[in-house]
Amino acid sequence: MPDRPEIVCICGSARFVDEMRAANRELTLAGIIVVAPGEADGSVTDEQKTVLDALHLRKIDLADRVLVVNPGGYVGESTSREIDYSRATGKPVSFTHPAPAAT
């Protein structure tokens, strides 16, 4: 048995907040520590988005693996950057739905 539970970082578009919450709940109930994107009610400034994007990369650093919540295979620009970052740092990346074809 490991010294600590697995840590999973959830990534995905803000449009999938309900799906990310469901994934968070499922993983948590399975005994996994979950780090997820911060939720901001309403719009955020460009400066706040820059801070949130950088913060999320640090969350990826803390994780053992990354789960991309991507209904319909959708992966936006920010999530794509997070996937690239995860892979560059050696983090396994999985998807809730079939991953989009590589371009």
PyMOL commands that set and color helices and strands:
alter all, ss='L'
color gray80, all
select helices_A, chain A and resi 14-29+46-62+71-73+77-88
alter helices_A, ss='H'
color red, helices_A
select strands_A, chain A and resi 7-12+33-35+65-69+93-95
alter strands_A, ss='S'
color yellow, strands_A
deselect
rebuild
show_as cartoon
